Structures are given as C-alpha cells and as structure tokens.
Amino acid sequence: MQRLANWVWWGSVWLLGIGSQVTSVLGHQAPHLAVSVTAQAPATSAKAGSGAGISGQGKMRFKVLYSSERLPEEARKVLVSAHGGFAVDHRPGREETYFALPGAGILQISGDMKQIRLLETAGSMKNVNLHNTTIWYGEDGIAYLVFPANDAGEVFTTTLEGKLLHTLNTPTAQDDFGIPTVNDYFAGKGNFAPTDVEYLEGLYYLTTGYSNLDYVLTARILSRNPFQALWYDLAFGGKGTGPGQFMTGHGITVPPGKKRLDIADRPNAEIDRFNRHGQYLSTLKMPLGSLPCDINYLGSYAVVAALDGPDRSKGAPIYLLEDDRLISTIMPKEDLGLANFKHIHNAVLRQVGDKFYIIAQAWNPGDFAILEQVRD
C-alpha cells in the first residue's frame, strides 16, 4: 500500500510538471533521495513501418543507421528469439560491443559498428539464453565476458574471443549466502534464473528477478589462472515493494568510476541503487507505467531500455538521461518504423567522434538496430 500511495503521489507530481528531484519518504526512508524522471512526448515523424524518421528531443534525436541486415546470416536466422543484452569494451582504441543470440552464440560488433562477426562459442552456451552481457577487467588489464543463462541456471565466463573459462552452477544447500531465507530457498531446490551480472572488486553480483527469490546473489572470484569462482556469503534485496526490494530485479549495472550497483526494478518503474555491501542508497524513478529493463552509462549520460512504456500502443521507449534527468525519449516502433520493437530488452550508448549512437535489441519478437544521432 505504501508503494501504491507513492505512485499516486508521483503521478500527481508529473502531471503538475514539478521539478526532477524531490525527497522520498518511501517506507520510512526519508534520508534517501528519490529522483524522478518525467516522461516526454515522442517526436512526430514517419509512420510505423515506413523505415524512416527521427525520434527524440533536443540534442538527442536519432534515426536508424543499421538494422538486422548487418548481422551474420546464422544470427539473422535466430534473431526472433533475441532475449539478451550488450557490453561495450570502452578501453581506448577498442570500443567493440558484445552480445549473444540463442542458437547462434556470441557476437562482436566492431568499434566502428560496420562489421558484426560470430565468435566460436562453447556448446554449453550456444543453445541457451544468455540473458545479458558484462565485460570486466582484471588488475593486469585482461578483459573477460560474463553471461547469465536464465534458462540454464548457470553463469559463464569467457575470454573476448569466446573461449569458455568457467561455469558457475546453480547454488545448492551447501552454499552459504549469509541469509537464512536464501539458504533455505536453495536447500529446498528453488529455481535459479540469473538475469544479469556485474563485477565489482572481486565479486560477481547477480540479479535473479525471474525466480521466486529475487535477491541479488554474489560469487567471489578466487583465481583467474585457472579461473575459479565460488558462491559468497553476501545477498540482498528480496521480493517486495519496500525500499531495497524488487518485484523483478532485472538488470544490474556498476556506473563507471563508482562502487555502486544500479538495479532495474522493472514492474516498479525504477532504478534502485546500492553500495557494494548491499545497503540501499536511493531510487531513480522512471516514468510511471514504464518497465525499465536495464541502465547503461556513458559519461554524464545514461540510456534506459524499457520493455513497455506508458502508452502500450506506441511500442516501447528508449529513455536518454543526462545527470539523472530525462532529456529525450526515442520511440523506435512509432517514429522510426522498426515494427518489431514492441518491447526493448537492452540498449547501450556509444560515441564516435562528436556523434552518439544507440545499439538496441527488441524482444518478442526479437530484433536489432543501431541508431545514429541526428545533428542539425
């Protein structure tokens, strides 16, 4: 009831056009800041299905640069089942983007986004759903990819060339997460459906929003040569509507240069923020009625892919934020003619020269596109 009351209050704030930051009193958490993101009307342009048009507002307006024709043939054949996400290697001189498609395997988009190639993928990974992708770096600069398989209940770590280094299996009764509720869940053989994973200071942090558990679990990296990881005694969250709880903890992101975890709580239209010890910090509110899947940062900007928007008839939006303030709403289906973008599962922001690009993936049906910023 408290969360419902807050929604009503926030709806009133948005309707009145009140500013972007207010103090939240969610569940007696008055000291925490809840930042509100106000919905913007989509730009008017070409009709859906026309394959042309511009969408967005202000300096962040976009058009279609590439669609799925850029994918390798093997990937195009299985694109309808796309249900994953992207990771960008932002090291100087790199900028490759990685993702996966069930039935095809791991794909790499070149730094200039002109080429997409399939990487050799282990059989145990190729035909399961790798629900998102994360890139991280060891102290020696070596990069790794990590993929959570929500349908297989496993987490895979690979090299940038796709070589499988380690598989983290479903927790068992022998694994201790430091919370009796979580330990009892796996002792009772509760399902494990990891939806995203992040790396921070030697730990993997995993969201489990597709399970009845909906806690963030952790695993510690013990060594990298050979690669070893074990479940760790830190967990937080849980299913609920209170501060620091999730109804579906879907995506998890560590903002660059920060020791913070930002978790997309999809049904509650918010991004919940935690420190590395799992302590709740604050909430970034997304437009009422939206279903944010994940958040991706690039400098002062962030892009949020939404499974649905406030108006379901227009397809799903991509929200662009600057310093937590909504500056543009891109409507791929309504404005850009991308008919399959009814639901957006993941998006990342790229910059090449003085232009921004969005790489996005749709779900049910699956699709793929790269959008280019329109500069007047």
MIKE-402395 format. One line per 10 residues: number of its first residue (from 0); for each residue x, y, z of C-alpha. Coordinates in steps of 0.2 Angstrom, whole numbers, plus 5000, padded with zeros to 4 digits. Example, Ala and Ser with C-alpha at 12.3 -4.5 7.8 and 13.67 -1.06 7.14 Angstrom:
<recs>
0) 5062:4978:5039 | 5068:4995:5036 .
</recs>
This chain:
<recs>
0) 5000:5000:5000 | 5014:5012:5004 | 5022:5009:4986 | 5004:5012:4979 | 5002:5028:4988 | 5019:5034:4982 | 5015:5030:4964 | 4999:5041:4966 | 5009:5055:4973 | 5022:5054:4960 .
10) 5009:5054:4946 | 5002:5070:4953 | 5020:5077:4953 | 5022:5073:4935 | 5005:5079:4930 | 5009:5096:4938 | 5026:5097:4930 | 5035:5099:4946 | 5055:5098:4945 | 5065:5082:4943 .
20) 5071:5080:4961 | 5061:5078:4977 | 5064:5069:4994 | 5057:5052:4996 | 5048:5046:5011 | 5047:5028:5004 | 5044:5016:5018 | 5052:5027:5031 | 5067:5030:5021 | 5066:5049:5022 .
30) 5085:5052:5022 | 5087:5044:5004 | 5085:5054:4988 | 5072:5048:4975 | 5075:5056:4959 | 5060:5057:4947 | 5061:5056:4928 | 5047:5064:4919 | 5040:5057:4903 | 5042:5066:4887 .
40) 5030:5065:4872 | 5038:5057:4857 | 5043:5067:4842 | 5031:5067:4827 | 5039:5059:4812 | 5036:5045:4799 | 5023:5032:4802 | 5027:5015:4809 | 5033:5003:4796 | 5040:5017:4784 .
50) 5058:5013:4789 | 5062:5032:4790 | 5060:5045:4803 | 5068:5054:4818 | 5064:5051:4836 | 5069:5060:4852 | 5070:5078:4858 | 5083:5092:4859 | 5101:5087:4855 | 5097:5068:4857 .
60) 5087:5064:4842 | 5090:5048:4832 | 5087:5040:4816 | 5091:5022:4810 | 5108:5019:4805 | 5108:5000:4803 | 5095:4986:4806 | 5097:4967:4807 | 5103:4966:4789 | 5121:4969:4796 .
70) 5120:4953:4807 | 5128:4937:4800 | 5116:4925:4792 | 5117:4912:4806 | 5112:4926:4818 | 5098:4933:4807 | 5090:4915:4807 | 5088:4915:4826 | 5085:4934:4829 | 5067:4931:4833 .
80) 5072:4923:4849 | 5083:4938:4855 | 5082:4940:4874 | 5099:4947:4880 | 5110:4962:4881 | 5126:4971:4876 | 5143:4975:4884 | 5155:4988:4877 | 5174:4987:4879 | 5177:5006:4882 .
90) 5196:5004:4883 | 5205:5017:4871 | 5206:5010:4854 | 5194:4996:4856 | 5175:5000:4858 | 5169:4983:4852 | 5152:4978:4858 | 5147:4960:4863 | 5131:4951:4864 | 5123:4934:4861 .
100) 5109:4925:4852 | 5102:4908:4857 | 5106:4896:4843 | 5120:4907:4836 | 5132:4911:4850 | 5142:4926:4855 | 5143:4941:4843 | 5156:4955:4842 | 5151:4972:4834 | 5167:4981:4828 .
110) 5172:4998:4836 | 5166:5007:4820 | 5150:4997:4820 | 5152:4992:4802 | 5156:4974:4805 | 5147:4960:4816 | 5155:4943:4817 | 5151:4927:4826 | 5163:4921:4839 | 5167:4902:4842 .
120) 5155:4898:4856 | 5156:4883:4868 | 5142:4871:4865 | 5135:4873:4883 | 5132:4891:4879 | 5127:4892:4861 | 5109:4885:4863 | 5104:4893:4880 | 5098:4910:4883 | 5112:4922:4888 .
130) 5101:4935:4896 | 5114:4949:4896 | 5132:4953:4894 | 5145:4961:4905 | 5163:4965:4902 | 5176:4967:4916 | 5195:4969:4918 | 5207:4960:4929 | 5221:4970:4938 | 5233:4966:4924 .
140) 5221:4973:4911 | 5215:4956:4904 | 5197:4958:4899 | 5183:4945:4902 | 5165:4942:4897 | 5152:4935:4908 | 5135:4929:4903 | 5120:4924:4914 | 5109:4910:4907 | 5092:4912:4914 .
150) 5085:4896:4907 | 5100:4885:4911 | 5103:4892:4929 | 5122:4895:4925 | 5134:4909:4923 | 5148:4908:4910 | 5164:4917:4910 | 5174:4918:4893 | 5188:4927:4885 | 5185:4941:4872 .
160) 5186:4928:4859 | 5173:4917:4867 | 5183:4904:4875 | 5174:4897:4890 | 5184:4898:4906 | 5172:4894:4919 | 5154:4889:4923 | 5146:4895:4939 | 5132:4882:4943 | 5115:4884:4952 .
170) 5118:4886:4971 | 5115:4871:4982 | 5111:4868:5000 | 5130:4868:5003 | 5132:4886:4998 | 5130:4899:5012 | 5124:4917:5007 | 5123:4923:5025 | 5104:4925:5025 | 5093:4910:5031 .
180) 5079:4915:5018 | 5091:4912:5003 | 5100:4897:5011 | 5083:4889:5014 | 5077:4893:4996 | 5091:4883:4988 | 5091:4870:5001 | 5073:4867:4995 | 5079:4867:4977 | 5071:4884:4972 .
190) 5074:4889:4954 | 5089:4899:4949 | 5086:4911:4935 | 5100:4924:4934 | 5095:4939:4923 | 5111:4950:4924 | 5128:4950:4932 | 5141:4963:4936 | 5159:4963:4943 | 5165:4974:4957 .
200) 5181:4972:4967 | 5182:4953:4965 | 5164:4949:4966 | 5150:4944:4954 | 5133:4952:4958 | 5119:4943:4950 | 5100:4948:4949 | 5088:4934:4950 | 5072:4943:4945 | 5065:4928:4935 .
210) 5064:4917:4951 | 5053:4917:4966 | 5069:4923:4976 | 5073:4940:4968 | 5088:4943:4979 | 5105:4949:4972 | 5117:4935:4975 | 5136:4936:4975 | 5151:4925:4970 | 5169:4928:4974 .
220) 5182:4926:4960 | 5196:4915:4968 | 5208:4915:4954 | 5209:4919:4936 | 5223:4906:4930 | 5215:4894:4932 | 5198:4903:4933 | 5189:4899:4949 | 5174:4906:4957 | 5163:4901:4972 .
230) 5146:4907:4979 | 5149:4920:4993 | 5140:4925:5009 | 5133:4941:5003 | 5115:4943:4997 | 5102:4957:4997 | 5085:4963:4991 | 5071:4950:4990 | 5054:4951:4983 | 5043:4965:4989 .
240) 5038:4983:4987 | 5049:4991:5001 | 5065:5001:4998 | 5079:4990:4993 | 5067:4976:4987 | 5062:4971:4970 | 5046:4964:4961 | 5058:4959:4946 | 5076:4964:4949 | 5081:4963:4930 .
250) 5097:4972:4925 | 5112:4977:4936 | 5125:4990:4932 | 5140:4997:4940 | 5142:5015:4934 | 5159:5019:4928 | 5171:5025:4941 | 5159:5021:4955 | 5157:5007:4968 | 5138:5007:4966 .
260) 5126:4995:4960 | 5111:5001:4950 | 5097:4988:4948 | 5082:4990:4936 | 5066:4985:4946 | 5055:4983:4931 | 5037:4982:4937 | 5040:4996:4950 | 5047:5008:4936 | 5063:5012:4945 .
270) 5082:5010:4946 | 5087:5006:4964 | 5104:5010:4970 | 5115:5000:4982 | 5133:5001:4989 | 5144:4986:4986 | 5139:4979:5003 | 5121:4978:4998 | 5115:4993:5008 | 5101:5003:4999 .
280) 5105:5020:4994 | 5092:5029:4984 | 5080:5026:4969 | 5079:5034:4952 | 5061:5034:4947 | 5057:5031:4929 | 5041:5037:4920 | 5025:5030:4928 | 5019:5014:4918 | 5036:5011:4910 .
290) 5045:4994:4913 | 5064:4998:4913 | 5075:4983:4909 | 5092:4990:4912 | 5103:5006:4913 | 5119:5009:4904 | 5131:5024:4907 | 5142:5034:4896 | 5150:5049:4904 | 5136:5060:4911 .
300) 5123:5051:4900 | 5113:5035:4903 | 5102:5025:4892 | 5087:5015:4899 | 5079:5001:4888 | 5060:4999:4893 | 5050:4983:4890 | 5035:4994:4889 | 5031:5012:4890 | 5016:5022:4897 .
310) 5007:5020:4881 | 5007:5002:4876 | 5000:5006:4858 | 5016:5015:4853 | 5029:5002:4856 | 5042:5003:4869 | 5053:5018:4873 | 5072:5021:4875 | 5075:5034:4888 | 5090:5045:4887 .
320) 5096:5054:4904 | 5109:5067:4907 | 5114:5068:4926 | 5098:5058:4930 | 5087:5070:4921 | 5077:5064:4906 | 5082:5073:4891 | 5075:5063:4876 | 5063:5048:4873 | 5066:5038:4857 .
330) 5051:5028:4850 | 5059:5015:4838 | 5042:5007:4833 | 5031:5023:4832 | 5044:5035:4825 | 5057:5025:4816 | 5047:5012:4808 | 5055:4997:4817 | 5039:4987:4818 | 5047:4973:4829 .
340) 5052:4985:4843 | 5036:4982:4853 | 5047:4978:4868 | 5065:4984:4871 | 5076:4972:4881 | 5093:4981:4881 | 5102:4996:4874 | 5119:5004:4876 | 5126:5021:4871 | 5141:5023:4860 .
350) 5150:5039:4855 | 5161:5040:4839 | 5168:5057:4836 | 5155:5070:4841 | 5140:5059:4837 | 5131:5047:4849 | 5124:5030:4844 | 5112:5018:4852 | 5114:4999:4850 | 5097:4991:4854 .
360) 5089:4974:4855 | 5070:4970:4855 | 5061:4955:4862 | 5046:4946:4857 | 5049:4946:4843 | 5067:4949:4843 | 5076:4962:4833 | 5092:4973:4832 | 5096:4990:4827 | 5109:5004:4828 .
370) 5103:5022:4829 | 5113:5037:4825 | 5111:5054:4832 | 5104:5067:4821 | 5115:5083:4821 | 5107:5099:4813 .
</recs>
